[in-house]
Amino acid sequence: MVVILESRIEKRKKLKKQKRIGYMKALVVLLTFLVLYFGIKLVNEQMTYLGYMDNPTIFSLDLRERRIELFGDTYLIDIKILKKVD
């Protein structure tokens, strides 16, 4: 069995590097969702402008009323589940 002995400085450097990588991953995921959100909003605006559908809402998020609209269906935001509104 081989035991690798690291100094305190090396351990700190490794932990800092892992934290930095974790922050970068979180940033990439956040930026991806932002681009997706704004892309969907742009498509909604164009569908409304061109008048392709009766209810052109692909995605709408209203945090004040706790509602999400997906493809014309409205859902209430609950802590653990999404409930469909009739």
MOPAC internal coordinates of N, CA, C and O (Angstrom, degrees):
PM7 1SCF
backbone

  N    0.0000 0     0.00 0     0.00 0    0    0    0
  C    1.4367 1     0.00 0     0.00 0    1    0    0
  C    1.5283 1   108.90 1     0.00 0    2    1    0
  O    1.2310 1   121.37 1   -47.58 1    3    2    1
  N    1.3282 1   114.98 1   132.42 1    3    2    1
  C    1.4545 1   120.50 1  -177.97 1    5    3    2
  C    1.5269 1   108.64 1  -106.47 1    6    5    3
  O    1.2310 1   120.72 1   -51.20 1    7    6    5
  N    1.2915 1   116.24 1   128.80 1    7    6    5
  C    1.4538 1   121.90 1   178.09 1    9    7    6
  C    1.5223 1   107.62 1  -108.15 1   10    9    7
  O    1.2310 1   121.14 1   -55.13 1   11   10    9
  N    1.3289 1   115.43 1   124.87 1   11   10    9
  C    1.4630 1   119.61 1  -179.88 1   13   11   10
  C    1.5206 1   107.57 1   -95.57 1   14   13   11
  O    1.2310 1   121.14 1   -59.62 1   15   14   13
  N    1.3035 1   115.42 1   120.38 1   15   14   13
  C    1.4527 1   120.94 1   179.13 1   17   15   14
  C    1.5285 1   108.68 1   -97.73 1   18   17   15
  O    1.2310 1   121.39 1   -55.67 1   19   18   17
  N    1.2993 1   114.94 1   124.33 1   19   18   17
  C    1.4560 1   120.00 1   178.43 1   21   19   18
  C    1.5223 1   108.35 1  -117.64 1   22   21   19
  O    1.2310 1   121.85 1   -31.76 1   23   22   21
  N    1.2743 1   114.07 1   148.24 1   23   22   21
  C    1.4623 1   117.45 1   175.67 1   25   23   22
  C    1.5278 1   109.29 1   -79.57 1   26   25   23
  O    1.2310 1   120.52 1   -13.69 1   27   26   25
  N    1.2892 1   116.60 1   166.31 1   27   26   25
  C    1.4524 1   121.79 1   179.53 1   29   27   26
  C    1.5240 1   111.14 1   -61.09 1   30   29   27
  O    1.2310 1   120.09 1   142.30 1   31   30   29
  N    1.3012 1   117.43 1   -37.70 1   31   30   29
  C    1.4690 1   121.70 1  -179.43 1   33   31   30
  C    1.5236 1   110.54 1   -65.70 1   34   33   31
  O    1.2310 1   120.47 1   138.13 1   35   34   33
  N    1.3346 1   116.70 1   -41.87 1   35   34   33
  C    1.4613 1   119.67 1   179.06 1   37   35   34
  C    1.5234 1   111.26 1   -65.64 1   38   37   35
  O    1.2310 1   120.28 1   141.33 1   39   38   37
  N    1.3182 1   117.06 1   -38.67 1   39   38   37
  C    1.4601 1   120.22 1   177.47 1   41   39   38
  C    1.5246 1   110.63 1   -64.03 1   42   41   39
  O    1.2310 1   120.58 1   137.43 1   43   42   41
  N    1.3268 1   116.50 1   -42.57 1   43   42   41
  C    1.4685 1   120.64 1   178.72 1   45   43   42
  C    1.5236 1   111.29 1   -62.44 1   46   45   43
  O    1.2310 1   120.59 1   137.80 1   47   46   45
  N    1.3321 1   116.47 1   -42.20 1   47   46   45
  C    1.4637 1   120.06 1   178.77 1   49   47   46
  C    1.5214 1   110.73 1   -62.59 1   50   49   47
  O    1.2310 1   120.44 1   138.35 1   51   50   49
  N    1.3153 1   116.76 1   -41.65 1   51   50   49
  C    1.4603 1   121.09 1   179.99 1   53   51   50
  C    1.5325 1   110.52 1   -65.20 1   54   53   51
  O    1.2310 1   120.14 1   137.41 1   55   54   53
  N    1.3293 1   117.34 1   -42.59 1   55   54   53
  C    1.4614 1   120.92 1   178.89 1   57   55   54
  C    1.5310 1   111.45 1   -65.10 1   58   57   55
  O    1.2310 1   120.33 1   138.44 1   59   58   57
  N    1.3343 1   116.98 1   -41.56 1   59   58   57
  C    1.4634 1   120.40 1   177.59 1   61   59   58
  C    1.5233 1   111.38 1   -62.07 1   62   61   59
  O    1.2310 1   121.05 1   139.09 1   63   62   61
  N    1.3352 1   115.60 1   -40.91 1   63   62   61
  C    1.4575 1   120.04 1   179.68 1   65   63   62
  C    1.5275 1   110.35 1   -65.03 1   66   65   63
  O    1.2310 1   119.96 1   137.90 1   67   66   65
  N    1.3302 1   117.68 1   -42.10 1   67   66   65
  C    1.4606 1   121.01 1   178.88 1   69   67   66
  C    1.5261 1   111.09 1   -65.17 1   70   69   67
  O    1.2310 1   120.08 1   139.92 1   71   70   69
  N    1.3271 1   117.46 1   -40.08 1   71   70   69
  C    1.4617 1   120.81 1   177.07 1   73   71   70
  C    1.5240 1   111.22 1   -62.85 1   74   73   71
  O    1.2310 1   120.94 1   135.61 1   75   74   73
  N    1.3110 1   115.81 1   -44.39 1   75   74   73
  C    1.4663 1   120.84 1  -179.55 1   77   75   74
  C    1.5260 1   110.15 1   -62.04 1   78   77   75
  O    1.2310 1   120.06 1   138.20 1   79   78   77
  N    1.3237 1   117.50 1   -41.80 1   79   78   77
  C    1.4641 1   121.06 1   178.49 1   81   79   78
  C    1.5268 1   109.90 1   -64.75 1   82   81   79
  O    1.2310 1   120.16 1   139.73 1   83   82   81
  N    1.3274 1   117.30 1   -40.27 1   83   82   81
  C    1.4662 1   120.97 1   177.41 1   85   83   82
  C    1.5184 1   111.97 1   -62.51 1   86   85   83
  O    1.2310 1   120.01 1   137.20 1   87   86   85
  N    1.3263 1   117.58 1   -42.80 1   87   86   85
  C    1.4608 1   121.30 1   177.47 1   89   87   86
  C    1.5236 1   111.12 1   -63.62 1   90   89   87
  O    1.2310 1   120.40 1   139.78 1   91   90   89
  N    1.3112 1   116.84 1   -40.22 1   91   90   89
  C    1.4646 1   120.06 1  -179.97 1   93   91   90
  C    1.5330 1   110.66 1   -65.78 1   94   93   91
  O    1.2310 1   120.23 1   139.71 1   95   94   93
  N    1.3223 1   117.16 1   -40.29 1   95   94   93
  C    1.4668 1   120.12 1   177.40 1   97   95   94
  C    1.5155 1   110.70 1   -62.64 1   98   97   95
  O    1.2310 1   120.09 1   136.06 1   99   98   97
  N    1.3210 1   117.43 1   -43.94 1   99   98   97
  C    1.4617 1   121.16 1   178.90 1  101   99   98
  C    1.5297 1   110.58 1   -63.30 1  102  101   99
  O    1.2310 1   120.16 1   140.59 1  103  102  101
  N    1.3142 1   117.30 1   -39.41 1  103  102  101
  C    1.4589 1   121.53 1   178.63 1  105  103  102
  C    1.5251 1   111.25 1   -64.71 1  106  105  103
  O    1.2310 1   120.11 1   138.55 1  107  106  105
  N    1.3197 1   117.39 1   -41.45 1  107  106  105
  C    1.4641 1   121.33 1   179.07 1  109  107  106
  C    1.5278 1   110.22 1   -64.00 1  110  109  107
  O    1.2310 1   120.16 1   136.95 1  111  110  109
  N    1.3281 1   117.31 1   -43.05 1  111  110  109
  C    1.4661 1   120.65 1   178.89 1  113  111  110
  C    1.5234 1   110.21 1   -64.03 1  114  113  111
  O    1.2310 1   119.90 1   135.85 1  115  114  113
  N    1.3140 1   117.79 1   -44.15 1  115  114  113
  C    1.4612 1   121.91 1   179.09 1  117  115  114
  C    1.5281 1   111.27 1   -61.49 1  118  117  115
  O    1.2310 1   120.25 1   133.90 1  119  118  117
  N    1.3139 1   117.13 1   -46.10 1  119  118  117
  C    1.4672 1   120.42 1   179.22 1  121  119  118
  C    1.5284 1   111.46 1   -64.13 1  122  121  119
  O    1.2310 1   120.27 1   143.39 1  123  122  121
  N    1.3231 1   117.09 1   -36.61 1  123  122  121
  C    1.4588 1   120.69 1   177.88 1  125  123  122
  C    1.5204 1   110.88 1   -62.69 1  126  125  123
  O    1.2310 1   120.55 1   135.46 1  127  126  125
  N    1.3494 1   116.55 1   -44.54 1  127  126  125
  C    1.4597 1   119.45 1   178.82 1  129  127  126
  C    1.5225 1   111.82 1   -67.44 1  130  129  127
  O    1.2310 1   119.79 1   145.59 1  131  130  129
  N    1.3175 1   118.01 1   -34.41 1  131  130  129
  C    1.4643 1   120.17 1   176.92 1  133  131  130
  C    1.5227 1   111.63 1   -65.00 1  134  133  131
  O    1.2310 1   120.32 1   136.41 1  135  134  133
  N    1.3184 1   116.99 1   -43.59 1  135  134  133
  C    1.4647 1   120.63 1   178.71 1  137  135  134
  C    1.5233 1   109.89 1   -64.61 1  138  137  135
  O    1.2310 1   120.36 1   138.72 1  139  138  137
  N    1.3317 1   116.92 1   -41.28 1  139  138  137
  C    1.4623 1   121.04 1   177.60 1  141  139  138
  C    1.5240 1   110.84 1   -61.44 1  142  141  139
  O    1.2310 1   120.23 1   134.69 1  143  142  141
  N    1.3200 1   117.16 1   -45.31 1  143  142  141
  C    1.4698 1   121.82 1  -179.22 1  145  143  142
  C    1.5220 1   111.32 1   -61.63 1  146  145  143
  O    1.2310 1   120.41 1   131.18 1  147  146  145
  N    1.3258 1   116.82 1   -48.82 1  147  146  145
  C    1.4647 1   119.21 1  -178.76 1  149  147  146
  C    1.5205 1   111.86 1   -68.88 1  150  149  147
  O    1.2310 1   119.92 1   148.34 1  151  150  149
  N    1.3173 1   117.76 1   -31.66 1  151  150  149
  C    1.4651 1   120.67 1   175.27 1  153  151  150
  C    1.5156 1   111.77 1   -64.57 1  154  153  151
  O    1.2310 1   120.50 1   136.75 1  155  154  153
  N    1.3291 1   116.64 1   -43.25 1  155  154  153
  C    1.4619 1   120.39 1   178.48 1  157  155  154
  C    1.5285 1   110.67 1   -66.63 1  158  157  155
  O    1.2310 1   120.30 1   141.18 1  159  158  157
  N    1.3299 1   117.04 1   -38.82 1  159  158  157
  C    1.4680 1   119.83 1   177.47 1  161  159  158
  C    1.5340 1   110.46 1   -62.13 1  162  161  159
  O    1.2310 1   120.07 1   139.95 1  163  162  161
  N    1.3187 1   117.47 1   -40.05 1  163  162  161
  C    1.4628 1   121.50 1   178.70 1  165  163  162
  C    1.5258 1   110.85 1   -63.96 1  166  165  163
  O    1.2310 1   120.35 1   137.63 1  167  166  165
  N    1.3319 1   116.94 1   -42.37 1  167  166  165
  C    1.4666 1   120.41 1   178.13 1  169  167  166
  C    1.5257 1   110.27 1   -63.37 1  170  169  167
  O    1.2310 1   120.08 1   138.89 1  171  170  169
  N    1.3380 1   117.45 1   -41.11 1  171  170  169
  C    1.4691 1   120.76 1   177.29 1  173  171  170
  C    1.5208 1   111.16 1   -58.92 1  174  173  171
  O    1.2310 1   120.55 1   134.74 1  175  174  173
  N    1.3210 1   116.56 1   -45.26 1  175  174  173
  C    1.4627 1   120.21 1  -179.55 1  177  175  174
  C    1.5188 1   111.23 1   -63.10 1  178  177  175
  O    1.2310 1   120.01 1   138.71 1  179  178  177
  N    1.3159 1   117.59 1   -41.29 1  179  178  177
  C    1.4633 1   120.83 1  -179.51 1  181  179  178
  C    1.5248 1   111.39 1   -68.45 1  182  181  179
  O    1.2310 1   120.25 1   142.33 1  183  182  181
  N    1.3345 1   117.12 1   -37.67 1  183  182  181
  C    1.4696 1   119.94 1   178.33 1  185  183  182
  C    1.5268 1   110.24 1   -66.27 1  186  185  183
  O    1.2310 1   120.20 1   142.73 1  187  186  185
  N    1.3217 1   117.22 1   -37.27 1  187  186  185
  C    1.4566 1   121.02 1   177.16 1  189  187  186
  C    1.5273 1   110.20 1   -67.65 1  190  189  187
  O    1.2310 1   120.66 1   137.30 1  191  190  189
  N    1.3105 1   116.34 1   -42.70 1  191  190  189
  C    1.4644 1   121.62 1  -179.13 1  193  191  190
  C    1.5285 1   110.96 1   -63.63 1  194  193  191
  O    1.2310 1   120.37 1   136.17 1  195  194  193
  N    1.3180 1   116.90 1   -43.83 1  195  194  193
  C    1.4608 1   120.67 1  -177.31 1  197  195  194
  C    1.5258 1   112.51 1   -83.47 1  198  197  195
  O    1.2310 1   119.95 1   163.22 1  199  198  197
  N    1.3210 1   117.69 1   -16.78 1  199  198  197
  C    1.4573 1   121.31 1   177.11 1  201  199  198
  C    1.5108 1   114.11 1    69.52 1  202  201  199
  O    1.2310 1   119.82 1  -139.79 1  203  202  201
  N    1.3199 1   117.95 1    40.21 1  203  202  201
  C    1.4635 1   121.49 1  -177.88 1  205  203  202
  C    1.5243 1   113.52 1   -73.79 1  206  205  203
  O    1.2310 1   119.79 1   146.29 1  207  206  205
  N    1.3232 1   118.01 1   -33.71 1  207  206  205
  C    1.4621 1   120.39 1  -173.02 1  209  207  206
  C    1.5227 1   109.97 1  -129.91 1  210  209  207
  O    1.2310 1   121.06 1   -18.70 1  211  210  209
  N    1.3543 1   115.58 1   161.30 1  211  210  209
  C    1.4610 1   120.07 1   175.89 1  213  211  210
  C    1.5220 1   110.41 1   -69.23 1  214  213  211
  O    1.2310 1   120.20 1   135.07 1  215  214  213
  N    1.3324 1   117.21 1   -44.93 1  215  214  213
  C    1.4621 1   122.54 1   178.13 1  217  215  214
  C    1.5309 1   107.36 1  -121.60 1  218  217  215
  O    1.2310 1   120.07 1   -87.87 1  219  218  217
  N    1.3213 1   117.46 1    92.13 1  219  218  217
  C    1.4638 1   120.11 1  -172.15 1  221  219  218
  C    1.5248 1   115.21 1   -81.68 1  222  221  219
  O    1.2310 1   119.54 1  -169.45 1  223  222  221
  N    1.3207 1   118.48 1    10.55 1  223  222  221
  C    1.4513 1   120.20 1  -175.78 1  225  223  222
  C    1.5195 1   110.26 1   -78.75 1  226  225  223
  O    1.2310 1   120.65 1   -71.87 1  227  226  225
  N    1.3194 1   116.37 1   108.13 1  227  226  225
  C    1.4613 1   121.30 1   174.58 1  229  227  226
  C    1.5167 1   108.80 1   -81.99 1  230  229  227
  O    1.2310 1   120.82 1   132.95 1  231  230  229
  N    1.3120 1   116.05 1   -47.05 1  231  230  229
  C    1.4586 1   120.37 1  -177.94 1  233  231  230
  C    1.5140 1   109.24 1  -147.76 1  234  233  231
  O    1.2310 1   121.31 1   -50.47 1  235  234  233
  N    1.3311 1   115.10 1   129.53 1  235  234  233
  C    1.4572 1   121.09 1   175.34 1  237  235  234
  C    1.5138 1   107.89 1  -143.69 1  238  237  235
  O    1.2310 1   120.46 1   -47.26 1  239  238  237
  N    1.3188 1   116.72 1   132.74 1  239  238  237
  C    1.4554 1   122.26 1  -177.64 1  241  239  238
  C    1.5144 1   108.51 1  -122.29 1  242  241  239
  O    1.2310 1   120.46 1   -59.10 1  243  242  241
  N    1.3312 1   116.73 1   120.90 1  243  242  241
  C    1.4559 1   122.27 1   178.27 1  245  243  242
  C    1.5228 1   107.74 1  -124.66 1  246  245  243
  O    1.2310 1   120.70 1   -76.98 1  247  246  245
  N    1.3261 1   116.28 1   103.02 1  247  246  245
  C    1.4551 1   120.46 1  -176.33 1  249  247  246
  C    1.5165 1   112.73 1   -76.82 1  250  249  247
  O    1.2310 1   119.68 1   152.93 1  251  250  249
  N    1.3194 1   118.22 1   -27.07 1  251  250  249
  C    1.4688 1   120.39 1   179.15 1  253  251  250
  C    1.5277 1   111.45 1   -66.86 1  254  253  251
  O    1.2310 1   120.74 1   136.91 1  255  254  253
  N    1.3266 1   116.19 1   -43.09 1  255  254  253
  C    1.4594 1   120.43 1   178.22 1  257  255  254
  C    1.5239 1   111.82 1   -91.85 1  258  257  255
  O    1.2310 1   119.97 1   178.46 1  259  258  257
  N    1.3058 1   117.66 1    -1.54 1  259  258  257
  C    1.4675 1   125.03 1  -179.62 1  261  259  258
  C    1.5285 1   110.86 1    55.49 1  262  261  259
  O    1.2310 1   120.99 1  -123.95 1  263  262  261
  N    1.3227 1   115.71 1    56.05 1  263  262  261
  C    1.4592 1   121.72 1  -179.15 1  265  263  262
  C    1.5285 1   110.96 1  -132.12 1  266  265  263
  O    1.2310 1   121.73 1   -33.89 1  267  266  265
  N    1.3136 1   114.28 1   146.11 1  267  266  265
  C    1.4627 1   122.54 1   172.13 1  269  267  266
  C    1.5232 1   106.86 1  -126.43 1  270  269  267
  O    1.2310 1   120.33 1   -46.71 1  271  270  269
  N    1.3104 1   116.98 1   133.29 1  271  270  269
  C    1.4575 1   121.02 1   174.23 1  273  271  270
  C    1.5223 1   107.96 1  -111.94 1  274  273  271
  O    1.2310 1   120.84 1   -57.22 1  275  274  273
  N    1.3190 1   115.99 1   122.78 1  275  274  273
  C    1.4584 1   122.43 1   178.28 1  277  275  274
  C    1.5149 1   108.72 1  -124.62 1  278  277  275
  O    1.2310 1   120.22 1   -62.73 1  279  278  277
  N    1.3068 1   117.19 1   117.27 1  279  278  277
  C    1.4596 1   123.88 1   177.25 1  281  279  278
  C    1.5248 1   112.37 1    49.92 1  282  281  279
  O    1.2310 1   120.33 1  -138.33 1  283  282  281
  N    1.3444 1   116.97 1    41.67 1  283  282  281
  C    1.4509 1   121.65 1   175.78 1  285  283  282
  C    1.5159 1   114.87 1    90.17 1  286  285  283
  O    1.2310 1   119.19 1   167.53 1  287  286  285
  N    1.3176 1   119.15 1   -12.47 1  287  286  285
  C    1.4620 1   122.44 1   177.52 1  289  287  286
  C    1.5210 1   109.04 1   -96.03 1  290  289  287
  O    1.2310 1   120.66 1   -39.61 1  291  290  289
  N    1.3368 1   116.34 1   140.39 1  291  290  289
  C    1.4548 1   121.52 1  -178.59 1  293  291  290
  C    1.5193 1   109.52 1  -104.91 1  294  293  291
  O    1.2310 1   120.97 1   -46.22 1  295  294  293
  N    1.3290 1   115.75 1   133.78 1  295  294  293
  C    1.4619 1   121.98 1   179.24 1  297  295  294
  C    1.5277 1   108.72 1  -125.42 1  298  297  295
  O    1.2310 1   120.85 1   -36.52 1  299  298  297
  N    1.3240 1   115.99 1   143.48 1  299  298  297
  C    1.4556 1   121.25 1   174.26 1  301  299  298
  C    1.5152 1   108.86 1   -89.05 1  302  301  299
  O    1.2310 1   120.65 1   -39.14 1  303  302  301
  N    1.3158 1   116.37 1   140.86 1  303  302  301
  C    1.4582 1   120.53 1   178.03 1  305  303  302
  C    1.5152 1   107.93 1   -87.44 1  306  305  303
  O    1.2310 1   120.95 1   -61.02 1  307  306  305
  N    1.3136 1   115.79 1   118.98 1  307  306  305
  C    1.4560 1   122.16 1   175.51 1  309  307  306
  C    1.5247 1   106.56 1  -113.44 1  310  309  307
  O    1.2310 1   120.30 1   -15.33 1  311  310  309
  N    1.3042 1   117.03 1   164.67 1  311  310  309
  C    1.4634 1   119.77 1  -176.80 1  313  311  310
  C    1.5257 1   111.12 1   -61.47 1  314  313  311
  O    1.2310 1   119.84 1   137.86 1  315  314  313
  N    1.3209 1   117.92 1   -42.14 1  315  314  313
  C    1.4606 1   120.03 1  -173.79 1  317  315  314
  C    1.5196 1   114.19 1  -109.68 1  318  317  315
  O    1.2310 1   119.73 1   154.76 1  319  318  317
  N    1.3252 1   118.12 1   -25.24 1  319  318  317
  C    1.4659 1   119.98 1  -176.13 1  321  319  318
  C    1.5174 1   110.08 1  -139.89 1  322  321  319
  O    1.2310 1   121.07 1   -15.69 1  323  322  321
  N    1.3218 1   115.56 1   164.31 1  323  322  321
  C    1.4630 1   122.04 1   172.54 1  325  323  322
  C    1.5114 1   107.55 1  -103.61 1  326  325  323
  O    1.2310 1   120.06 1   -52.64 1  327  326  325
  N    1.3250 1   117.49 1   127.36 1  327  326  325
  C    1.4595 1   122.16 1   179.58 1  329  327  326
  C    1.5226 1   109.18 1  -105.55 1  330  329  327
  O    1.2310 1   120.34 1   -44.07 1  331  330  329
  N    1.3217 1   116.95 1   135.93 1  331  330  329
  C    1.4519 1   121.45 1   179.15 1  333  331  330
  C    1.5230 1   110.07 1   -81.92 1  334  333  331
  O    1.2310 1   120.17 1   -45.69 1  335  334  333
  N    1.3451 1   117.28 1   134.31 1  335  334  333
  C    1.4550 1   122.80 1   178.65 1  337  335  334
  C    1.5251 1   107.97 1   -95.68 1  338  337  335
  O    1.2310 1   119.93 1   -48.15 1  339  338  337
  N    1.3206 1   117.75 1   131.85 1  339  338  337
  C    1.4728 1   121.37 1   179.25 1  341  339  338
  C    1.5035 1   111.42 1   -87.88 1  342  341  339
  O    1.2310 1   120.10 1   180.00 1  343  342  341

